[in-house]
């Protein structure tokens, strides 16, 4: 019997979608789903929802819930990670509020920038501890990671453990659907190829029956049909010639051109939603009790429709894997996002070769920050946290070196026990 473990199963809606996908596969209908979270209330809700999913689908899955991570990992064939260390409060709030004192504003703060750096430093030690447990309790496991910052977490796990890890994200297929809508072409008729790093991959090909659809995307921009929330990405399309896979609110804080404290006109022109992640978190928290009541209601029945997540499919998926000769002109070993085929031989990433030089150069500016952050996490050297922040495109565009060092010191102090000691 296959055992699939969810770490962070208190992310109830996301876990529900993945469980529903998994249990629709005939070979997995007698699976054991082991749900783990440190929040007993949310874990209980996820357990109730899991049993309702199985009942609705008429399958004989075994559902376990536990706050004991080692028990959840013991004997697992697959582990799916979906947690957040230090949560919205204090973690995310500190990541946003402390930089604001220096005039440094963010939109999402979970992938790059000073927020992404600090989130990685909180998360990587937990992952490495979890990886040590996996090597003892389920050494042949396939670890599927959804936790941000995706590239930094996967890079650290690849360097610091022997656990097989693939990072999964929904930005590639999500943006493809958005573009299909923008140009009026059914998504199912489109073939695309994307590659790069997580949240900064680009569609190298976007076609229908061999026809290049990029002219239609450019035409949508010229005609003013680009959605208001996507001004940043369409601007970059015009500058780079390729469309990026992650949202405008994300991308705006990976580069130095859109968020500037003395250029409110830029923020307005490109419709950059500052503090967007804080708003989303607060809305989710406000909605949780109502949602929980709905999910636990006796008459609640989950839909049987498949989601677009790759976690259950793991076939023809876009995965975040080590760059072992997959993309030229990016550092060997960095975490890249490429098409992957999974079969009886394991995960088979697709070699992409050379990216257009402007894309490779832009991606390297982000990889530099990722590698220095991971170096800090693996060595415990505080100096590399400073180095990562110094080289972050957005932070460097706003702050002096003295301010960057002071900001890092303030953040380390504010996060306290959420971070290990750095020397």
C-alpha positions as CSV (number, residue, x, y, z in Angstrom):
1,X,0.0,0.0,0.0
2,X,1.4,3.4,-1.0
3,X,1.8,6.0,1.8
4,X,1.7,9.6,0.9
5,X,2.5,12.1,3.7
6,X,1.4,15.7,3.8
7,X,3.6,18.0,5.9
8,X,1.7,21.2,6.6
9,X,-1.7,19.5,6.0
10,X,-3.4,22.4,7.8
11,X,-3.3,24.2,4.5
12,X,-6.7,22.6,4.2
13,X,-7.9,23.8,0.8
14,X,-4.7,23.1,-1.0
15,X,-4.4,19.7,0.7
16,X,-8.0,18.9,-0.3
17,X,-7.3,19.7,-4.0
18,X,-4.2,17.4,-4.0
19,X,-6.0,14.6,-2.1
20,X,-8.9,14.8,-4.5
21,X,-6.5,14.5,-7.5
22,X,-4.6,11.6,-5.9
23,X,-7.7,9.5,-5.0
24,X,-9.0,9.7,-8.6
25,X,-6.2,7.5,-9.8
26,X,-7.3,3.8,-9.7
27,X,-3.8,2.7,-8.6
28,X,-3.9,5.0,-5.6
29,X,-7.5,4.4,-4.3
30,X,-6.3,2.2,-1.4
31,X,-3.5,4.7,-0.5
32,X,-2.7,5.7,3.0
33,X,-2.8,9.5,3.4
34,X,-0.8,10.6,6.5
35,X,-1.6,14.2,7.4
36,X,0.7,16.2,9.6
37,X,0.5,19.7,11.1
38,X,1.5,21.4,14.3
39,X,-1.9,23.2,14.4
40,X,-4.3,20.6,15.9
41,X,-7.4,22.6,14.9
42,X,-6.5,22.9,11.3
43,X,-5.2,19.3,11.2
44,X,-8.5,18.1,12.5
45,X,-10.4,20.0,9.8
46,X,-8.1,18.6,7.1
47,X,-8.7,15.1,8.4
48,X,-12.5,15.6,8.2
49,X,-12.2,16.9,4.7
50,X,-9.9,14.0,3.6
51,X,-12.4,11.5,4.8
52,X,-15.2,13.3,3.0
53,X,-13.1,13.3,-0.2
54,X,-12.6,9.6,0.0
55,X,-16.3,9.0,0.8
56,X,-17.4,11.1,-2.1
57,X,-15.2,9.3,-4.5
58,X,-16.1,5.9,-3.0
59,X,-12.6,4.8,-2.4
60,X,-11.1,2.8,0.5
61,X,-8.2,5.1,1.4
62,X,-6.8,5.1,4.9
63,X,-6.6,8.6,6.5
64,X,-4.2,9.3,9.3
65,X,-3.7,12.5,11.2
66,X,-0.8,13.2,13.6
67,X,1.2,16.1,15.1
68,X,4.2,13.7,15.3
69,X,6.2,14.4,12.2
70,X,8.4,11.3,12.5
71,X,5.3,9.1,12.7
72,X,3.9,10.8,9.6
73,X,7.2,10.3,7.7
74,X,7.8,6.7,8.8
75,X,7.6,4.4,5.7
76,X,6.3,7.1,3.4
77,X,6.7,6.6,-0.4
78,X,6.0,10.3,-1.2
79,X,6.2,13.3,1.0
80,X,4.4,16.6,0.0
81,X,5.5,19.7,1.8
82,X,3.2,22.8,2.1
83,X,4.1,24.5,5.3
84,X,5.2,28.0,6.4
85,X,7.6,28.6,9.2
86,X,6.6,31.3,11.7
87,X,3.3,31.9,9.8
88,X,1.7,35.2,8.9
89,X,2.5,36.4,12.5
90,X,5.2,36.9,13.4
91,X,7.1,35.7,10.3
92,X,5.6,37.5,7.3
93,X,4.6,40.6,9.3
94,X,8.2,41.1,10.4
95,X,9.5,40.5,6.8
96,X,7.3,43.4,5.6
97,X,7.2,45.8,8.5
98,X,10.9,46.0,9.4
99,X,12.0,46.9,5.8
100,X,9.4,49.6,5.7
101,X,11.3,51.5,8.3
102,X,14.1,51.8,5.7
103,X,11.7,52.8,2.9
104,X,11.9,49.3,1.4
105,X,8.4,48.1,0.2
106,X,7.5,44.7,-1.1
107,X,4.5,43.0,-2.8
108,X,4.7,39.3,-1.9
109,X,8.1,38.8,-0.2
110,X,8.2,35.0,-0.4
111,X,10.6,34.2,-3.2
112,X,13.4,36.8,-3.5
113,X,14.1,40.2,-2.0
114,X,14.8,40.7,1.7
115,X,11.5,38.9,2.5
116,X,12.4,35.9,0.5
117,X,15.9,35.8,2.0
118,X,14.5,35.8,5.6
119,X,11.8,33.2,4.8
120,X,14.5,30.9,3.4
121,X,16.7,31.3,6.5
122,X,13.7,30.3,8.6
123,X,12.7,27.4,6.4
124,X,15.9,25.7,5.3
125,X,16.9,24.5,8.8
126,X,13.5,22.9,9.2
127,X,13.8,21.2,5.8
128,X,17.3,19.9,6.6
129,X,16.1,18.5,9.9
130,X,13.1,16.9,8.2
131,X,15.5,15.5,5.5
132,X,17.5,13.8,8.2
133,X,14.3,12.1,9.5
134,X,13.4,11.0,6.0
135,X,16.8,9.5,5.4
136,X,16.2,7.4,8.5
137,X,12.5,6.6,8.2
138,X,11.9,6.6,4.4
139,X,15.2,6.7,2.5
140,X,13.7,5.9,-0.9
141,X,11.0,8.6,-0.6
142,X,10.2,11.1,-3.4
143,X,9.9,14.5,-1.8
144,X,7.6,17.0,-3.6
145,X,8.0,20.5,-2.4
146,X,5.5,23.3,-2.7
147,X,7.1,25.6,0.0
148,X,8.5,29.0,-1.0
149,X,11.1,30.3,-1.6
150,X,11.0,27.3,-3.9
151,X,14.5,27.6,-5.6
152,X,16.3,28.3,-2.3
153,X,14.7,25.5,-0.5
154,X,15.3,23.0,-3.3
155,X,18.9,24.2,-3.7
156,X,19.5,23.7,0.0
157,X,18.0,20.3,0.1
158,X,20.0,19.2,-3.0
159,X,23.2,20.4,-1.4
160,X,22.5,19.5,2.2
161,X,20.8,16.1,2.0
162,X,20.5,12.9,-0.1
163,X,16.7,13.1,-0.3
164,X,15.3,13.2,-3.8
165,X,13.4,16.5,-4.0
166,X,11.4,18.0,-6.9
167,X,9.9,21.4,-6.4
168,X,6.4,22.0,-7.9
169,X,4.6,25.2,-8.6
170,X,1.4,26.2,-10.5
171,X,2.7,29.4,-12.1
172,X,3.6,27.8,-15.5
173,X,0.2,26.3,-16.2
174,X,-1.6,29.1,-14.5
175,X,0.0,31.8,-16.7
176,X,-0.5,29.7,-19.8
177,X,-4.2,29.8,-19.1
178,X,-4.1,33.5,-18.6
179,X,-2.3,34.1,-21.9
180,X,-4.7,31.8,-23.7
181,X,-7.6,34.0,-22.5
182,X,-5.8,37.2,-23.5
183,X,-5.4,36.1,-27.1
184,X,-8.7,34.2,-27.4
185,X,-7.2,30.7,-28.1
186,X,-8.4,27.6,-26.2
187,X,-5.7,26.5,-23.8
188,X,-6.1,22.8,-24.9
189,X,-5.0,23.8,-28.4
190,X,-1.8,25.4,-27.2
191,X,1.7,23.8,-26.9
192,X,4.3,25.6,-24.9
193,X,7.8,25.3,-23.6
194,X,9.0,27.2,-20.6
195,X,12.3,27.2,-18.7
196,X,14.3,29.2,-16.2
197,X,14.0,29.3,-12.4
198,X,11.0,29.2,-10.2
199,X,8.9,32.4,-10.6
200,X,11.3,33.6,-13.3
201,X,10.9,31.1,-16.2
202,X,9.9,32.3,-19.6
203,X,7.8,30.8,-22.4
204,X,10.4,30.0,-25.1
205,X,7.6,28.6,-27.3
206,X,3.9,29.3,-27.3
207,X,2.3,27.6,-30.3
208,X,-0.9,26.2,-31.9
209,X,-0.5,23.6,-34.6
210,X,3.0,24.8,-35.2
211,X,1.9,28.5,-35.5
212,X,3.8,30.9,-33.3
213,X,1.3,32.6,-31.0
214,X,3.7,35.3,-29.7
215,X,2.5,37.8,-32.4
216,X,-1.0,37.5,-30.9
217,X,0.3,38.2,-27.5
218,X,2.2,41.3,-28.7
219,X,-0.9,42.4,-30.5
220,X,-2.9,42.1,-27.3
221,X,-0.5,44.5,-25.7
222,X,-0.6,47.0,-28.7
223,X,-4.4,46.9,-28.6
224,X,-4.5,47.7,-24.9
225,X,-6.0,44.3,-24.1
226,X,-3.4,43.5,-21.5
227,X,-5.1,43.1,-18.1
228,X,-4.6,45.9,-15.6
229,X,-3.1,43.5,-13.1
230,X,-0.5,42.4,-15.7
231,X,1.1,45.6,-16.7
232,X,4.5,44.7,-15.4
233,X,4.7,41.4,-17.3
234,X,3.5,42.9,-20.6
235,X,6.1,45.7,-20.2
236,X,8.8,43.1,-19.8
237,X,7.5,41.2,-22.8
238,X,8.1,44.4,-24.8
239,X,11.6,44.8,-23.4
240,X,12.8,41.1,-23.4
241,X,10.7,39.5,-26.2
242,X,9.4,36.7,-23.9
243,X,6.6,36.4,-21.4
244,X,7.5,35.4,-17.8
245,X,5.6,32.7,-16.0
246,X,5.0,34.3,-12.6
247,X,2.6,37.2,-11.8
248,X,3.3,40.9,-12.2
249,X,3.1,41.4,-8.4
250,X,5.8,38.8,-7.9
251,X,8.0,39.9,-10.8
252,X,8.0,43.5,-9.8
253,X,10.1,42.8,-6.7
254,X,12.6,40.6,-8.4
255,X,14.0,43.5,-10.5
256,X,15.1,47.1,-9.7
257,X,12.8,48.9,-12.1
258,X,9.2,49.1,-10.7
259,X,9.2,49.6,-7.0
260,X,11.0,52.8,-6.0
261,X,10.2,54.8,-2.9
262,X,10.8,58.2,-4.7
263,X,8.8,57.1,-7.8
264,X,5.2,56.7,-6.9
265,X,4.4,57.4,-10.5
266,X,6.0,54.1,-11.5
267,X,4.0,52.2,-8.9
268,X,0.8,53.7,-10.2
269,X,1.7,53.4,-13.9
270,X,2.4,49.7,-13.6
271,X,-0.3,49.0,-11.0
272,X,2.1,47.4,-8.5
273,X,0.2,46.2,-5.4
274,X,2.4,46.9,-2.5
275,X,1.8,44.8,0.6
276,X,-0.3,42.5,-1.5
277,X,0.7,39.3,0.5
278,X,-0.3,40.9,3.8
279,X,-3.8,41.6,2.4
280,X,-4.2,38.1,1.1
281,X,-3.1,36.6,4.5
282,X,-5.5,38.8,6.4
283,X,-8.4,37.9,4.1
284,X,-7.6,34.2,4.5
285,X,-7.4,34.5,8.3
286,X,-10.7,36.5,8.4
287,X,-12.4,33.9,6.2
288,X,-11.0,30.8,7.9
289,X,-13.7,30.2,10.6
290,X,-16.5,30.5,8.1
291,X,-14.6,28.2,5.7
292,X,-13.9,25.7,8.4
293,X,-17.6,25.6,9.3
294,X,-18.5,24.9,5.7
295,X,-15.9,22.2,5.3
296,X,-16.9,20.4,8.5
297,X,-20.6,20.7,7.9
298,X,-22.3,17.2,7.6
299,X,-23.7,18.0,4.2
300,X,-20.4,19.2,2.7
301,X,-19.3,17.2,-0.3
302,X,-16.1,18.0,-2.2
303,X,-16.2,18.4,-6.0
304,X,-14.6,15.6,-8.0
305,X,-13.0,17.9,-10.5
306,X,-9.3,17.6,-10.9
307,X,-7.2,20.6,-10.0
308,X,-4.3,21.9,-12.2
309,X,-1.7,21.0,-9.6
310,X,1.1,18.7,-10.8
311,X,1.5,16.9,-7.4
312,X,-0.8,14.0,-8.4
313,X,0.2,13.9,-12.0
314,X,4.0,14.0,-11.8
315,X,4.0,13.4,-15.6
316,X,4.8,16.0,-18.2
317,X,5.1,18.4,-15.3
318,X,7.3,21.4,-14.7
319,X,9.7,20.6,-11.9
320,X,12.3,22.5,-10.0
321,X,15.5,20.3,-10.1
322,X,19.2,20.7,-10.0
323,X,20.8,22.3,-13.1
324,X,22.9,19.3,-14.1
325,X,23.6,20.4,-17.6
326,X,20.0,21.3,-18.3
327,X,20.2,25.0,-19.0
328,X,23.4,26.6,-20.4
329,X,24.8,29.9,-19.0
330,X,23.2,29.3,-15.6
331,X,25.4,28.0,-12.7
332,X,25.7,24.2,-12.4
333,X,23.7,22.9,-9.5
334,X,21.4,25.9,-9.2
335,X,17.7,25.1,-9.0
336,X,16.0,25.4,-12.4
337,X,12.4,25.0,-13.5
338,X,12.1,22.8,-16.6
339,X,9.7,20.2,-18.1
340,X,10.0,16.8,-16.4
341,X,8.7,13.4,-17.3
342,X,8.4,10.9,-14.4
343,X,8.4,7.2,-15.2
344,X,9.7,4.0,-13.7
345,X,13.2,5.4,-13.9
346,X,12.3,8.4,-11.8
347,X,12.2,12.1,-12.7
348,X,13.6,12.8,-16.1
349,X,14.2,16.5,-16.6
350,X,14.4,17.9,-20.1
351,X,17.6,19.5,-21.3
352,X,16.8,23.0,-22.6
353,X,20.3,24.2,-23.7
354,X,20.9,27.9,-24.2
355,X,18.4,30.5,-23.2
356,X,18.2,33.8,-25.0
357,X,21.2,35.8,-23.5
358,X,19.0,38.6,-22.0
359,X,16.9,36.0,-20.1
360,X,19.9,34.1,-18.8
361,X,21.5,37.3,-17.6
362,X,18.4,38.4,-15.8
363,X,17.9,35.0,-14.2
364,X,21.5,35.0,-13.0
365,X,20.8,38.2,-11.0
366,X,18.3,36.2,-9.0
367,X,20.4,33.0,-8.8
368,X,23.2,35.0,-7.1
369,X,20.9,35.9,-4.2
370,X,19.6,32.3,-4.0
371,X,23.1,30.8,-3.8
372,X,24.3,33.3,-1.2
373,X,21.3,32.7,1.0
374,X,21.7,29.0,0.9
375,X,25.4,29.4,1.6
376,X,24.4,31.3,4.8
377,X,21.9,28.7,5.8
378,X,24.3,25.8,5.3
379,X,27.4,27.4,6.8
380,X,25.8,29.6,9.5
381,X,27.9,32.5,8.4
382,X,26.2,35.8,8.9
383,X,28.3,37.6,6.3
384,X,26.6,35.7,3.5
385,X,23.2,37.1,4.6
386,X,24.6,40.5,4.1
387,X,26.1,39.5,0.7
388,X,22.7,38.1,-0.4
389,X,20.9,41.3,0.5
390,X,23.6,43.4,-1.1
391,X,23.1,41.6,-4.4
392,X,19.4,41.5,-4.3
393,X,18.2,43.7,-7.3
394,X,15.4,45.5,-5.5
395,X,17.1,46.0,-2.2
396,X,20.3,47.3,-3.8
397,X,18.3,49.7,-5.9
398,X,16.8,51.3,-2.8
399,X,19.3,51.1,0.1
400,X,22.9,52.0,0.7
401,X,25.3,49.3,2.0
402,X,25.2,50.7,5.5
403,X,21.4,50.5,5.4
404,X,21.4,47.0,4.1
405,X,23.7,45.8,6.9
406,X,21.5,47.5,9.5
407,X,18.3,46.1,8.0
408,X,19.7,42.6,8.1
409,X,20.7,43.0,11.7
410,X,17.3,44.3,12.6
411,X,15.5,41.4,10.9
412,X,17.7,38.8,12.5
413,X,17.0,40.4,15.9
414,X,13.2,40.7,15.2
415,X,12.9,37.0,14.1
416,X,14.7,35.8,17.2
417,X,14.2,32.1,17.9
418,X,12.7,31.5,14.4
419,X,16.3,31.7,13.1
420,X,19.3,29.7,14.1
421,X,22.4,31.4,15.4
422,X,24.7,33.0,12.8
423,X,28.3,33.8,13.5
